């Protein structure tokens, strides 16, 4: 949070969710998706949603690992 009380992370998250919802709504056509062993036809919004969730999960994981590593360095806990 900044000095004036504005929570920029929350505002950014809300803007990102609004953009994601708009992008999903604008891309509702069917697409052919090739997985490793099979092909399937699905709505493009499903592909976008899965991609967004995977990206959010990877970002969350990497920030947790980075935060834990920097915290361990500060306390001298790394071997």
Kinemage of the C-alpha trace (Angstrom):
@kinemage 1
@onewidth
@group {chain A} dominant
@subgroup {mainchain}
@vectorlist {calphas} color= white
{ca unk a 1} P 0.000 0.000 0.000
{ca unk a 2} L 1.290 3.467 -0.770
{ca unk a 3} L 1.453 6.372 1.677
{ca unk a 4} L -1.877 7.790 0.576
{ca unk a 5} L -3.651 4.461 1.226
{ca unk a 6} L -3.999 3.302 -2.380
{ca unk a 7} L -3.568 -0.450 -2.727
{ca unk a 8} L -2.054 -0.629 -6.216
{ca unk a 9} L -1.734 -4.429 -6.166
{ca unk a 10} L -5.471 -4.810 -5.588
{ca unk a 11} L -6.286 -2.264 -8.293
{ca unk a 12} L -3.963 -4.059 -10.722
{ca unk a 13} L -5.553 -7.407 -9.884
{ca unk a 14} L -9.069 -6.046 -10.455
{ca unk a 15} L -8.032 -4.505 -13.797
{ca unk a 16} L -6.394 -7.794 -14.837
{ca unk a 17} L -9.535 -9.793 -13.977
{ca unk a 18} L -11.761 -7.331 -15.875
{ca unk a 19} L -9.483 -7.571 -18.922
{ca unk a 20} L -9.446 -11.380 -18.694
{ca unk a 21} L -13.247 -11.566 -18.521
{ca unk a 22} L -13.573 -9.187 -21.489
{ca unk a 23} L -10.996 -11.155 -23.484
{ca unk a 24} L -12.763 -14.439 -22.742
{ca unk a 25} L -16.158 -13.003 -23.730
{ca unk a 26} L -14.739 -11.672 -27.008
{ca unk a 27} L -13.248 -15.076 -27.937
{ca unk a 28} L -16.027 -17.632 -27.627
{ca unk a 29} L -15.568 -19.522 -30.905
{ca unk a 30} L -14.682 -23.209 -31.082
{ca unk a 31} L -11.032 -24.154 -31.672
{ca unk a 32} L -9.145 -27.399 -32.256
{ca unk a 33} L -6.679 -28.104 -29.423
{ca unk a 34} L -3.905 -30.659 -29.804
{ca unk a 35} L -2.806 -32.226 -26.532
{ca unk a 36} L 0.112 -34.606 -26.211
{ca unk a 37} L -1.855 -37.718 -27.110
{ca unk a 38} L -5.211 -36.554 -28.491
{ca unk a 39} L -7.049 -33.700 -30.203
{ca unk a 40} L -10.202 -32.028 -28.973
{ca unk a 41} L -12.515 -29.213 -29.968
{ca unk a 42} L -13.352 -26.688 -27.247
{ca unk a 43} L -14.287 -23.068 -26.787
{ca unk a 44} L -11.394 -20.640 -26.985
{ca unk a 45} L -12.411 -19.147 -23.642
{ca unk a 46} L -11.635 -22.501 -21.974
{ca unk a 47} L -8.121 -22.426 -23.442
{ca unk a 48} L -7.671 -18.799 -22.319
{ca unk a 49} L -8.982 -19.558 -18.829
{ca unk a 50} L -6.721 -22.597 -18.398
{ca unk a 51} L -3.739 -20.569 -19.621
{ca unk a 52} L -4.543 -17.730 -17.215
{ca unk a 53} L -4.892 -20.112 -14.271
{ca unk a 54} L -1.630 -21.870 -15.119
{ca unk a 55} L 0.133 -18.508 -15.448
{ca unk a 56} L -1.259 -17.318 -12.110
{ca unk a 57} L -0.233 -20.572 -10.428
{ca unk a 58} L 3.293 -20.440 -11.810
{ca unk a 59} L 3.625 -16.773 -10.806
{ca unk a 60} L 2.382 -17.537 -7.294
{ca unk a 61} L 4.791 -20.462 -6.949
{ca unk a 62} L 7.793 -18.500 -8.215
{ca unk a 63} L 7.100 -15.505 -5.955
{ca unk a 64} L 6.757 -17.829 -2.945
{ca unk a 65} L 10.067 -19.530 -3.746
{ca unk a 66} L 11.788 -16.173 -4.303
{ca unk a 67} L 10.349 -14.730 -1.087
{ca unk a 68} L 11.390 -17.783 0.928
{ca unk a 69} L 14.901 -17.728 -0.578
{ca unk a 70} L 15.405 -14.026 0.194
{ca unk a 71} L 14.032 -14.535 3.721
{ca unk a 72} L 16.422 -17.461 4.297
{ca unk a 73} L 19.344 -15.348 3.051
{ca unk a 74} L 18.439 -12.571 5.485
{ca unk a 75} L 18.437 -15.005 8.403
{ca unk a 76} L 21.538 -16.895 7.306
{ca unk a 77} L 19.660 -20.169 6.885
{ca unk a 78} L 21.083 -21.159 3.510
{ca unk a 79} L 23.767 -23.843 3.525
